[in-house]
């Protein structure tokens, strides 16, 4: 399948480098951002989930109404919506969007975050629940007859679903993570597997483990999960200007992080680092461990943004000119990544820059390879 591009959805103009305290949904901004992605031929947008933030389904429906081609990835935690309800909600969005719905299922990497919405299962059981959830979703989308379910986490009788995905069989399911359970479940059941940006060596190792899990589950190579890798590119006209921009971005991120951890005061960086809690999820722990080995990895992968934010979510940067960023992305495509998620720190302007200067370069390079008969991994 062709390489495709993803960007995160933003409901307002607040950014990590210029936060707007208490900002609500700005409908005009949300629509403008989504249409920008559509106009610049991004393939997907991820609508994120947080225990204290907006409903992704409502945001997703708004995006569907405002765009023509952009696929909408709904981030969903199984503890927040019963699987039969989720199956109908996702199929409804799929119909509204003419077949553009995707779901990214999140087992939950933080006990504290899960507890905010009443979920007290330990992490291993959250992954077991995720596996059961996926199987129910698929059954609900495919079964033409009412069915019962008597599982560990869900039980129901004679559920009948009249809300079908547009293709009649299902909606793409994405899973992410860096734990053995994530590899096992994603390898066995997911259509897409999401990874955060790590150096090429570590990324290749993770891809291999996902593919091995798929093989153990009996999936042929033609049915392995598609690999999705996420970066935060910092782009400028030249490499030199991009690095100047990167260090300025880093200074602002550090100041904002210190302010948050200091309760609004100008706390020192050292105090901020001491007070930042150690992340519970394996993905963030991996990023911090790699960051401890050095700032720059491979062609342009930059890790100080990881330490500045305590590896809060996808936080690894690619730094450079459009050519350097494009070449770096191609390195990951050569490893087997088919979906590349890129979002910056100046959300709308960065999306426009990527659409103008990065996506065309990557696609042109891939087309030239195709014309010459050269394939990526």
Secondary structure, 3 states (H helix, E strand, C coil): CCCEEEEECCCCCCCCCCCCCCCCCCHHHHHHHHHHHHHCCCCEEEECCCCCCCCHHHHHHHHHHHCCCCEEEEEEEHHHCCHHHHHHHHHHHHHHCCCCEEEEEECCCCHHHHHCCCCCCCHHHHHHHHHHHHHHHHHHHHCCCCEEEECCCCEEEEECCCCCCCCCCCCEEEEECCCHHHHHHHHHHCCEEEEECCCHHHHHHHHHHHHHHHHHCCCCHHHCCEEEEEEEEEECCCHHHHHHHHHHHHHHHHHHHHHHHCCCCCCCHHHHHHHCCCCCCHHHHHHHHHHCCCCEECCCEECHHHHHCCCCCCCCEEEECHHHHHHHHHHHHHHCEEEEEECCCCHHHHHHHHHHHHHHHHHHHHHHHHHHCCCCC
